């Protein structure tokens, strides 16, 4: 018979804190992602949450390199800005302190895709 009065404390976790996208940031990113999926341009995404950076990657196909990456690096907020938009070849397309301005090139691309379709 189990004795429920005997409680064993679990070891304290010393995990390093992660960098994450907050709800508003993720909503803005997923809004564009959903519209790009509806336009038939993107099909998959991945999130990588690390100690120094959070990365959202969007793919045309799951087997390819990401077409774009949106990176949040809080350590750079006072210098170049904590957000960066990285292209498929690894070039920095846009960097800034506000997520909306970093996402602007994707908005323009989406408008072009919709106009062509």
TILUMNU-235794 format. One line per 2 residues: number of its first residue (from 1); their letters; for each residue x, y, z of N, C-alpha, C, CB. Coordinates in nm, 4 decimals, padded with zeros to 6 digits. Glycine has a CB too. Layout:
N
NUM = A = X/Y/Z/X/Y/Z/X/Y/Z/X/Y/Z; ...
This chain:
117
1 = XX = 00.0845/-00.1179/00.0000/00.0000/00.0000/00.0000/00.0889/00.1240/00.0000/-00.0961/-00.0001/00.1222; 00.0556/00.2222/-00.0839/00.1354/00.3444/-00.0960/00.1057/00.4410/00.0180/00.1088/00.4126/-00.2304
3 = XX = 00.2101/00.5008/00.0703/00.1955/00.6008/00.1756/00.2108/00.7383/00.1120/00.3003/00.5792/00.2905; 00.1008/00.8109/00.0948/00.1028/00.9401/00.0274/00.1595/01.0520/00.1147/-00.0364/00.9762/-00.0166
5 = XX = 00.1839/01.0245/00.2424/00.2392/01.1274/00.3294/00.3902/01.1399/00.3125/00.2055/01.0971/00.4746; 00.4524/01.0461/00.2440/00.5954/01.0507/00.2193/00.6208/01.1220/00.0864/00.6562/00.9077/00.2184
7 = XX = 00.6664/01.2468/00.0918/00.6895/01.3280/-00.0272/00.8392/01.3414/-00.0494/00.6229/01.4676/-00.0137; 00.8805/01.3147/-00.1699/01.0209/01.3278/-00.2057/01.0383/01.4532/-00.2909/01.0716/01.2014/-00.2811
9 = XX = 01.1270/01.5416/-00.2494/01.1517/01.6638/-00.3259/01.2346/01.6317/-00.4488/01.2227/01.7698/-00.2394; 01.1957/01.6907/-00.5620/01.2716/01.6733/-00.6847/01.3906/01.7687/-00.6832/01.1824/01.6977/-00.8095
11 = XX = 01.4997/01.7313/-00.7455/01.6148/01.8216/-00.7486/01.5799/01.9515/-00.8211/01.7348/01.7533/-00.8167; 01.6341/02.0604/-00.7719/01.6079/02.1913/-00.8306/01.6727/02.2005/-00.9682/01.6598/02.3039/-00.7387
13 = XX = 01.5958/02.2431/-01.0644/01.6471/02.2555/-01.2002/01.7321/02.3817/-01.2123/01.5313/02.2579/-01.3025; 01.8475/02.3684/-01.2728/01.9347/02.4829/-01.2960/01.9418/02.5147/-01.4448/02.0755/02.4561/-01.2401
15 = XX = 01.8304/02.4968/-01.5101/01.8255/02.5215/-01.6535/01.8459/02.6700/-01.6821/01.6916/02.4731/-01.7122; 01.9185/02.6967/-01.7873/01.9409/02.8347/-01.8291/01.8108/02.8917/-01.8848/02.0550/02.8434/-01.9348
17 = XX = 01.7841/03.0198/-01.8603/01.6617/03.0789/-01.9149/01.6683/03.0835/-02.0681/01.6399/03.2214/-01.8575; 01.5532/03.0661/-02.1297/01.5442/03.0684/-02.2749/01.5013/03.2059/-02.3229/01.4466/02.9615/-02.3249
19 = XX = 01.5431/03.2404/-02.4430/01.4902/03.3578/-02.5109/01.3688/03.3104/-02.5890/01.5981/03.4261/-02.6051; 01.2577/03.3794/-02.5746/01.1334/03.3387/-02.6395/01.0683/03.4588/-02.7067/01.0365/03.2746/-02.5374
21 = XX = 00.9778/03.4309/-02.7996/00.8917/03.5341/-02.8555/00.7721/03.5468/-02.7625/00.8474/03.5003/-03.0031; 00.7345/03.6703/-02.7268/00.6154/03.6849/-02.6438/00.4915/03.6697/-02.7319/00.6149/03.8224/-02.5700
23 = XX = 00.3753/03.6729/-02.6699/00.2504/03.6472/-02.7422/00.2289/03.7439/-02.8577/00.1330/03.6553/-02.6472; 00.2519/03.8725/-02.8361/00.2306/03.9728/-02.9420/00.3277/03.9508/-03.0581/00.2476/04.1162/-02.8853
25 = XX = 00.4527/03.9210/-03.0266/00.5523/03.8957/-03.1313/00.5143/03.7720/-03.2121/00.6930/03.8782/-03.0698; 00.4778/03.6659/-03.1432/00.4411/03.5421/-03.2120/00.3149/03.5610/-03.2951/00.4210/03.4288/-03.1111
27 = XX = 00.2188/03.6386/-03.2451/00.0979/03.6669/-03.3232/00.1327/03.7388/-03.4527/-00.0011/03.7511/-03.2411; 00.2210/03.8388/-03.4462/00.2608/03.9135/-03.5662/00.3316/03.8217/-03.6660/00.3527/04.0319/-03.5283
29 = XX = 00.4209/03.7383/-03.6159/00.4954/03.6469/-03.7035/00.4016/03.5429/-03.7653/00.6086/03.5766/-03.6246; 00.3155/03.4822/-03.6834/00.2258/03.3784/-03.7345/00.1183/03.4353/-03.8265/00.1604/03.3047/-03.6189
31 = XX = 00.0835/03.5622/-03.8096/-00.0106/03.6283/-03.8998/00.0478/03.6315/-04.0410/-00.0429/03.7722/-03.8505; 00.1722/03.6766/-04.0533/00.2379/03.6790/-04.1849/00.2578/03.5367/-04.2368/00.3742/03.7528/-04.1769
33 = XX = 00.2997/03.4461/-04.1492/00.3211/03.3073/-04.1897/00.1914/03.2481/-04.2474/00.3707/03.2225/-04.0692; 00.0804/03.2672/-04.1788/-00.0481/03.2134/-04.2245/-00.0896/03.2692/-04.3592/-00.1557/03.2425/-04.1229
35 = XX = -00.0656/03.3981/-04.3807/-00.0999/03.4601/-04.5090/-00.0093/03.4094/-04.6213/-00.0899/03.6128/-04.4986; 00.1196/03.3835/-04.5882/00.2109/03.3275/-04.6889/00.1720/03.1829/-04.7222/00.3577/03.3334/-04.6384
37 = XX = 00.1252/03.1079/-04.6243/00.0763/02.9716/-04.6494/-00.0473/02.9782/-04.7379/00.0440/02.8977/-04.5157; -00.1393/03.0695/-04.7083/-00.2609/03.0839/-04.7885/-00.2281/03.1242/-04.9319/-00.3546/03.1871/-04.7252
39 = XX = -00.1200/03.2002/-04.9505/-00.0770/03.2405/-05.0849/-00.0028/03.1268/-05.1558/00.0129/03.3652/-05.0769; 00.0224/03.0154/-05.0853/00.0882/02.9000/-05.1445/00.2400/02.9106/-05.1480/00.0375/02.8798/-05.2825
41 = XX = 00.2970/03.0030/-05.0727/00.4417/03.0245/-05.0790/00.5183/02.9443/-04.9735/00.4722/03.1718/-05.0625; 00.4687/02.9409/-04.8511/00.5362/02.8668/-04.7446/00.4537/02.7455/-04.7071/00.5602/02.9563/-04.6210
43 = XX = 00.5232/02.6436/-04.6574/00.4536/02.5210/-04.6181/00.4885/02.4710/-04.4793/00.4827/02.4142/-04.7160; 00.5969/02.5203/-04.4226/00.6399/02.4675/-04.2933/00.7159/02.5755/-04.2177/00.7279/02.3408/-04.3111
45 = XX = 00.7250/02.5585/-04.0870/00.8049/02.6500/-04.0054/00.8696/02.5732/-03.8913/00.7180/02.7660/-03.9505; 00.9666/02.6388/-03.8290/01.0335/02.5799/-03.7129/01.0653/02.6911/-03.6145/01.1634/02.5032/-03.7545
47 = XX = 01.0595/02.6588/-03.4876/01.0986/02.7508/-03.3802/01.2197/02.6926/-03.3094/00.9810/02.7749/-03.2793; 01.3181/02.7762/-03.2859/01.4357/02.7361/-03.2101/01.4511/02.8365/-03.0966/01.5649/02.7300/-03.3009
49 = XX = 01.4333/02.7911/-02.9744/01.4411/02.8781/-02.8576/01.5667/02.8435/-02.7794/01.3145/02.8643/-02.7683; 01.6648/02.9304/-02.7866/01.7911/02.9067/-02.7191/01.8150/03.0061/-02.6077/01.9044/02.9122/-02.8176
51 = XX = 01.9316/02.9976/-02.5467/01.9655/03.0885/-02.4381/01.9867/03.2306/-02.4887/02.0901/03.0399/-02.3659; 02.0541/03.2465/-02.6013/02.0891/03.3791/-02.6507/01.9919/03.4332/-02.7545/02.2261/03.3759/-02.7089
53 = XX = 01.9186/03.3460/-02.8237/01.8319/03.3913/-02.9320/01.7119/03.2989/-02.9492/01.9103/03.4000/-03.0625; 01.6054/03.3585/-03.0036/01.4881/03.2829/-03.0463/01.4790/03.3006/-03.1972/01.3555/03.3312/-02.9728
55 = XX = 01.4546/03.1915/-03.2688/01.4526/03.1958/-03.4150/01.3257/03.1315/-03.4682/01.5762/03.1256/-03.4733; 01.2585/03.2041/-03.5587/01.1445/03.1507/-03.6335/01.1926/03.1341/-03.7765/01.0166/03.2452/-03.6246
57 = XX = 01.1851/03.0122/-03.8307/01.2286/02.9839/-03.9672/01.1088/02.9414/-04.0497/01.3383/02.8746/-03.9697; 01.0964/02.9959/-04.1714/00.9872/02.9601/-04.2619/01.0454/02.8913/-04.3852/00.9042/03.0860/-04.3026
59 = XX = 00.9779/02.7842/-04.4279/01.0269/02.7001/-04.5369/00.9253/02.6916/-04.6501/01.0594/02.5600/-04.4853; 00.9746/02.6888/-04.7734/00.8886/02.6574/-04.8881/00.8536/02.5091/-04.8853/00.9583/02.6950/-05.0226
61 = XX = 00.9534/02.4272/-04.8551/00.9355/02.2827/-04.8396/01.0144/02.2402/-04.7168/00.9822/02.2036/-04.9682; 00.9672/02.1384/-04.6497/01.0308/02.0964/-04.5244/01.1747/02.0491/-04.5455/00.9495/01.9852/-04.4594
63 = XX = 01.2069/02.0031/-04.6651/01.3402/01.9480/-04.6886/01.4441/02.0535/-04.7273/01.3329/01.8438/-04.7962; 01.4028/02.1787/-04.7436/01.4939/02.2839/-04.7865/01.5488/02.3637/-04.6694/01.4241/02.3765/-04.8829
65 = XX = 01.6434/02.4505/-04.7026/01.6888/02.5497/-04.6046/01.5767/02.6517/-04.5875/01.8237/02.6195/-04.6499; 01.5699/02.7178/-04.4730/01.4626/02.8161/-04.4546/01.4765/02.9324/-04.5527/01.4628/02.8690/-04.3104
67 = XX = 01.3626/02.9778/-04.6039/01.3637/03.0943/-04.6932/01.3948/03.2203/-04.6141/01.2283/03.1091/-04.7664; 01.3368/03.2293/-04.4963/01.3658/03.3432/-04.4085/01.3782/03.2938/-04.2652/01.2552/03.4525/-04.4195
69 = XX = 01.4490/03.3729/-04.1863/01.4554/03.3499/-04.0425/01.4331/03.4842/-03.9745/01.5927/03.2854/-03.9997; 01.3506/03.4826/-03.8713/01.3292/03.6002/-03.7879/01.3961/03.5685/-03.6548/01.1741/03.6350/-03.7707
71 = XX = 01.4946/03.6489/-03.6196/01.5740/03.6208/-03.5006/01.5554/03.7320/-03.3981/01.7231/03.6051/-03.5369; 01.5325/03.6913/-03.2748/01.5240/03.7851/-03.1618/01.6456/03.7594/-03.0733/01.3880/03.7678/-03.0802
73 = XX = 01.7301/03.8605/-03.0611/01.8515/03.8521/-02.9793/01.8511/03.9709/-02.8815/01.9821/03.8527/-03.0698; 01.7950/03.9525/-02.7609/01.7816/04.0641/-02.6663/01.9129/04.1351/-02.6322/01.7200/04.0140/-02.5401
75 = XX = 02.0255/04.0659/-02.6401/02.1541/04.1297/-02.6085/02.1873/04.2449/-02.7030/02.2656/04.0267/-02.6134; 02.1269/04.2453/-02.8230/02.1565/04.3498/-02.9219/02.0562/04.4646/-02.9205/02.1605/04.2894/-03.0596
77 = XX = 01.9632/04.4662/-02.8251/01.8571/04.5669/-02.8266/01.9076/04.7096/-02.8158/01.7619/04.5407/-02.7155; 02.0196/04.7316/-02.7496/02.0722/04.8673/-02.7349/02.1702/04.9044/-02.8454/02.1396/04.8820/-02.6008
79 = XX = 02.2078/04.8102/-02.9283/02.3021/04.8380/-03.0371/02.2292/04.8397/-03.1706/02.4154/04.7333/-03.0396; 02.2217/04.7265/-03.2374/02.1634/04.7196/-03.3713/02.0125/04.6976/-03.3686/02.2291/04.6090/-03.4503
81 = XX = 01.9595/04.6625/-03.2564/01.8199/04.6228/-03.2457/01.8130/04.4721/-03.2264/01.7395/04.6664/-03.3711; 01.7152/04.4283/-03.1494/01.7135/04.2856/-03.1146/01.6495/04.1967/-03.2196/01.6418/04.2666/-02.9856
83 = XX = 01.5865/04.2531/-03.3227/01.5229/04.1715/-03.4253/01.6043/04.1762/-03.5537/01.3789/04.2188/-03.4512; 01.6086/04.0628/-03.6243/01.6763/04.0571/-03.7533/01.5986/03.9647/-03.8465/01.8232/04.0086/-03.7370
85 = XX = 01.5935/04.0037/-03.9727/01.5341/03.9216/-04.0774/01.6498/03.8724/-04.1641/01.4263/04.0023/-04.1624; 01.6660/03.7412/-04.1699/01.7772/03.6786/-04.2406/01.7222/03.6071/-04.3636/01.8547/03.5793/-04.1478
87 = XX = 01.7858/03.6271/-04.4784/01.7441/03.5635/-04.6026/01.7960/03.4215/-04.6144/01.7907/03.6446/-04.7206; 01.7586/03.3567/-04.7241/01.7932/03.2170/-04.7470/01.9443/03.1947/-04.7550/01.7276/03.1682/-04.8741
89 = XX = 02.0160/03.2916/-04.8094/02.1611/03.2786/-04.8232/02.2355/03.3182/-04.6961/02.2098/03.3634/-04.9388; 02.1622/03.3609/-04.5931/02.2255/03.3992/-04.4670/02.2523/03.5474/-04.4536/02.3528/03.3261/-04.4513
91 = XX = 02.2151/03.6254/-04.5552/02.2356/03.7708/-04.5498/02.1304/03.8365/-04.4611/02.2310/03.8316/-04.6918; 02.1707/03.9383/-04.3874/02.0773/04.0149/-04.3051/01.9994/04.1075/-04.3979/02.1522/04.0962/-04.1924
93 = XX = 01.8679/04.0864/-04.4077/01.7836/04.1679/-04.4939/01.7356/04.2929/-04.4233/01.6653/04.0878/-04.5423; 01.7134/04.2821/-04.2930/01.6628/04.3960/-04.2155/01.6946/04.3707/-04.0694/01.5085/04.4170/-04.2369
95 = XX = 01.7273/04.4772/-03.9988/01.7562/04.4691/-03.8563/01.6892/04.5889/-03.7911/01.9113/04.4663/-03.8277; 01.6397/04.5719/-03.6675/01.5765/04.6849/-03.6022/01.5319/04.6569/-03.4608/01.4609/04.7292/-03.6814
97 = XX = 01.4823/04.7638/-03.3989/01.4356/04.7549/-03.2608/01.2870/04.7207/-03.2527/01.4622/04.8856/-03.1884; 01.2148/04.7376/-03.3633/01.0717/04.7085/-03.3662/01.0445/04.5937/-03.4623/00.9906/04.8338/-03.4071
99 = XX = 00.9680/04.4980/-03.4174/00.9396/04.3802/-03.4986/00.8635/04.4173/-03.6257/00.8599/04.2782/-03.4177; 00.7703/04.5110/-03.6167/00.6900/04.5486/-03.7336/00.7779/04.6005/-03.8473/00.5864/04.6549/-03.6950
101 = XX = 00.8784/04.6789/-03.8166/00.9654/04.7317/-03.9223/01.0524/04.6215/-03.9833/01.0545/04.8440/-03.8669; 01.0893/04.5229/-03.9023/01.1691/04.4110/-03.9527/01.0836/04.3194/-04.0407/01.2303/04.3309/-03.8354
103 = XX = 00.9543/04.3105/-04.0115/00.8641/04.2272/-04.0907/00.8140/04.2971/-04.2173/00.7462/04.1856/-04.0062; 00.8385/04.4264/-04.2313/00.7883/04.5034/-04.3455/00.8286/04.4450/-04.4810/00.8377/04.6452/-04.3360
105 = XX = 00.9524/04.4000/-04.5019/00.9847/04.3402/-04.6325/00.8991/04.2169/-04.6648/01.1318/04.3016/-04.6361; 00.8596/04.1425/-04.5637/00.7728/04.0266/-04.5864/00.6326/04.0711/-04.6255/00.7670/03.9381/-04.4610
107 = XX = 00.5859/04.1803/-04.5653/00.4552/04.2359/-04.6024/00.4553/04.2777/-04.7495/00.4196/04.3571/-04.5120; 00.5643/04.3440/-04.7926/00.5746/04.3864/-04.9327/00.5784/04.2654/-05.0262/00.7004/04.4733/-04.9534
109 = XX = 00.6524/04.1622/-04.9879/00.6601/04.0402/-05.0685/00.5231/03.9748/-05.0785/00.7622/03.9415/-05.0086; 00.4495/03.9747/-04.9684/00.3163/03.9154/-04.9669/00.2232/03.9905/-05.0609/00.2592/03.9149/-04.8248
111 = XX = 00.2314/04.1225/-05.0627/00.1489/04.2021/-05.1537/00.1810/04.1679/-05.2984/00.1698/04.3524/-05.1286; 00.3092/04.1492/-05.3302/00.3478/04.1121/-05.4664/00.2940/03.9745/-05.5032/00.5000/04.1143/-05.4813
113 = XX = 00.3006/03.8793/-05.4087/00.2503/03.7443/-05.4347/00.0999/03.7451/-05.4605/00.2827/03.6519/-05.3168; 00.0275/03.8248/-05.3839/-00.1179/03.8313/-05.3982/-00.1543/03.9001/-05.5304/-00.1815/03.9068/-05.2781
115 = XX = -00.0803/04.0059/-05.5670/-00.1078/04.0763/-05.6930/-00.0815/03.9862/-05.8142/-00.0220/04.2037/-05.7026; 00.0205/03.9003/-05.8045/00.0525/03.8106/-05.9154/-00.0495/03.6992/-05.9309/00.1899/03.7511/-05.8960
117 = X = -00.1074/03.6571/-05.8172/-00.1978/03.5421/-05.8168/-00.3284/03.5716/-05.8674/-00.2125/03.4878/-05.6861
